[in-house]
């Protein structure tokens, strides 16, 4: 777990950004916990057999995973789309993704049909064990989760960026907690119960 001495969110972001660059260079690419099997967890959590799962688009300038877990039989993959500052998830094939130049990510085409996923993966710049997440800074995932409170949120980040408890003043009223966390070496399935 990384220890940072900082009082402001801006300083925290700057310090952690430096650590993330160093970590990406020294440790290379990484994958979320290889032994994590999504389908059994979803079946036990939702009591059904088929699911729609929303994947986030990794950015190369972040220390984000090399790839997200592969979809399993019974899981339909949905892709994010940012249109007019609103995040949605859409049904499409990975070959249909288009590049969003401003954000530096691949996303679903705007004209594809919307779908509300059962679970979404979220990028985490940093997160604590109470489920409080610092994201990429746009607030798009927070807005989506607030509008869709039944969606199960699973944050993904390297274990170096998981903290016991981040300062409360780093967060805003609009920030939404995540339900669970996946790193390269652990799966924490119920973060909100610690708050």
N, C-alpha and C positions, 0 to 999 in steps of 0.2 A: 504494500500500500504506500503510495506517494505521500510525503509530508511536505506541505508548503506553508511558509509563513507570510501571510498577506492579509490585509484588511479589506481591500476593495476587489470587486469582481473583475475589474479591468486588469489589475495587477495579477490576480489569480489566472485569468485567461492567458496573459502574456507569459507568465512563468510556466504554466502547464503546456502551452503551445510549444515552447522551447524543449520541454521534456519529451513531448510527443514526437517532435522532429528527430531528436536524438534516439529515441526508442525505435522509431521506424527504420532509421539508418543502421543502428547497431544490432537490432533483433530481427529485422526483415519483416516480411508479411506474416500474417497470422490468420488462424481460422477459429471460429467459435468452437466451444467444447465439442470435440469429435463424437463423444459418446452420447450426446444429447439427442434423443429421438423425440421429435415433435409430436408425431401422431399419437403415441400412447398417453402423453401428457394431455393433449387436447381432448382425447376421448374421455379421460377420467375427469377433466375439469368441466367440459360442456355436455357430457352424456349424449353424444351423437357421433356419427361415423364419417361424415364428410365436412370439410371446412374450407373457408376462403381465408387466405393469409396474405397480408400486405407486406411487401418487402421494401426497405428503403434503398435508395440509390447511393452506393458508396462514392466517396470523393477521394481522389488520389492525393490531394494535399492534406488529408487528415490521416491519422494513424487508425484507419478503419480496417475491418477484416478483408482478407483477400477475396473471400466469397461468403455468401450466406448459406445456411444449410440447404441442401437440395430438397426440392419438394418431393413428398412421398405420395404414394397412391392414396387417394382420399383427400388430398390437399390441392386446392386450386390456387394458383399464384396470382396475386393482384399487384399492380405496379402503381407507384405514386404519380400524381400529375399536379403541378402547380399552375393554376390559371386564375388571373386577376387576384393574386395574393391569397387564394383559397386552395388548400390541399384537399385532394380527393384521391380515391383509389379506383383503378379502372381495369377491366378485363382486356388483356391483350397478350400476345406472344412476345417473348423477349426479343425476337427478331424485328418487332415493330417499334421498339423504343426509339425516341428521338432525343437529341442532345439539347439540354437547356444551358445555353452559353453563359448566362449571368450567374447561375448557381454551380456550373461545372459538373452537372450530373445528367445521367440518362433518365428519361421519364416516359410515361405512357403518352401517346398522342391525345390531344384534347378531345377529339371527336369520338373516342372509344367509350363504351357504356360504363357508367359508374357502378360500383358495388361497395357495400359496406363489409369489410372483412371481420371475421371472428376474432382475429389476432393481428396485431401489427408489430413488426420489428422497428425499433427506433434507434437512430444514431445518438450516442452520448458523448459529449465532450468530457464530461465528468458526471459522476452520480454517487449518491451515498446510500448506505444500507437502510435508510428510511424510504427509499424510492424517489428521492428528490433528484431530478435530472437537469443538468445544464446542457442544452442542445447547441445547435449550430448558430443560434442567434436570431433566427427569423420568427420564431414562435408559431410556425405553421403546424407542427405536430401537436403543440399544446391546443391550438384552435380546433384541430380535428378531434382530439380526445374530449375536449369540453363539449363539442357538438354531438359526440357519439360516446357517451359514458359507458355503454355496454361493451365496447371493444376492449379486449384484453391487450395490454401494452407490455411488450417485452423489449427492454433496452439491451443493446449490445455494445460492449466496449472492452478494451484490454484491461486486465485486472489492476494495472498500474494506476488507472484513473477512477478506481472505486475507493471512496473514502468512508470512514465510519460515520461522520456527520459533518456536512458542509454548513457554513454559517447561514442563518436564516435570512440575513440581509442580502444574500446573493440571489434571492428568489422574489418573484412578483406574484400578485394575486392570480394572474392568468396562468401561471405555471402549473402543469398537471403532473401528479406523481405517476410513476410507472408501477405496474403490478409485479413484474419479475425482471430478473437480470441474468444475462448470459455473457460469460467471459470465455477466455481460452481454457480455463481450468475449473470453472464451477457454474452451476445453474441454481440460482436462488429463486424459488418459485413463488414466494409470498412476501414481498418487501413491505407492502402497505401495513401489514399487521404490526410492524415495529414502530409505527409512528404514534 
